[in-house]
Amino acid sequence: MEFTVPEEYQALRRRVRAFVERELLPLERTLPEAPDLPDDLRRELQAKAKAEGLWALDVRREFGGQGLPNLGMVMVWEELGRSTVPPLRAPSVLTPRIGALYHCTPEQRERFLDPIVRGEKRTAFALTEPWGGSDAAGNMRTRAVRDGDHWVLTGRKVFVGGADKADVVQVFALTDPEKRARGGITCFLVERGTPGFRLGRQFRLMVADSPWELIFEECRVPAANVLGPVGEGFRLAQQHLTRDRIFHGAKAVGMAERALELAVDYARDRVTFGVPIAERQ
């Protein structure tokens, strides 16, 4: 088995590290602890990433991205994890959040996916509910009922990151309570401002993240906003989450590496009673 990392990925890692050290690390002391970057700063950093050829790294080529495979993206996320800017759960400034949008129709692509890939719009992913996170399918209560050319959504979602800035939310709801994960959950694209859809409370966490509760009260969503086949929503969610979990692990590795480096530097620089504390170990 070959474990050698291709030189092209090593070179990309060096480019991303240089970007992080030049553009992100200097912001750590000046930005307040917040769940996301100010909009004007995010646009500025995204423009710099595009100018350096570092934008939309893992977006599939057929959708306008660079199509970087998982190994390359793991190395990118390790480097991004070395900085607290943007916060851990906020969208990166190097690639947009896509979620399950690769399964959109041509019309949905024009309205939602293409602007997101360009960095002009944002999306959020709403799966977890108050009564179940790890068993989202088994405990899901949000319902969607067909009514002519619309679906009517009723229910609640929680811990939805970036919902306040999302132009469209990917909402997973029961369309067949008996089937659930095996053909009974469908994904809906709910646009900001849709009647019956509103933000609820904002959660304060131990980390720099404040996800939202979403409330749906007889929210009418056009049938044209169903993402993927009816009943296949949970399969789409699992495809996204499986890949996303890999990257969360990579970010954690980057955080740990930087924390260790800072601790070692401090131990070498901090002098007590005439010697660095590193020599007292």
Stockholm file with secondary structure:
# STOCKHOLM 1.0

chainA/1-281         MEFTVPEEYQALRRRVRAFVERELLPLERTLPEAPDLPDDLRRELQAKAKAEGLWALDVRREFGGQGLPNLGMVMVWEELGRSTVPPLRAPSVLTPRIGALYHCTPEQRERFLDPIVRGEKRTAFALTEPWGGSDAAGNMRTRAVRDGDHWVLTGRKVFVGGADKADVVQVFALTDPEKRARGGITCFLVERGTPGFRLGRQFRLMVADSPWELIFEECRVPAANVLGPVGEGFRLAQQHLTRDRIFHGAKAVGMAERALELAVDYARDRVTFGVPIAERQ
#=GR chainA/1-281 SS CCCCCCHHHHHHHHHHHHHIIIIIGGGTTTSCSCSSCCHHHHHHHHHHHHHTTCSSSSSCGGGTSCCCCHHHHHHHHHHHTTSCSSCTTSCCSSSCCCTTGGGCCHHHIIIIIHHHHTTSCCEEEECCBTTBSTTHHHHCCCEEEEETTEEEEEEEEEEETTGGGCSEEEEEEESCTTTTTTTTEEEEEEETTCTTEEEEEECCCSSSCCCEEEEEEEEEEEGGGEESSTTBHHHHHHHHHHHHHHHHHHHHHHHHHHHHHHHHHHHHHCEETTEEGGGGC
#=GC SS_cons         CCCCCCHHHHHHHHHHHHHIIIIIGGGTTTSCSCSSCCHHHHHHHHHHHHHTTCSSSSSCGGGTSCCCCHHHHHHHHHHHTTSCSSCTTSCCSSSCCCTTGGGCCHHHIIIIIHHHHTTSCCEEEECCBTTBSTTHHHHCCCEEEEETTEEEEEEEEEEETTGGGCSEEEEEEESCTTTTTTTTEEEEEEETTCTTEEEEEECCCSSSCCCEEEEEEEEEEEGGGEESSTTBHHHHHHHHHHHHHHHHHHHHHHHHHHHHHHHHHHHHHCEETTEEGGGGC
//
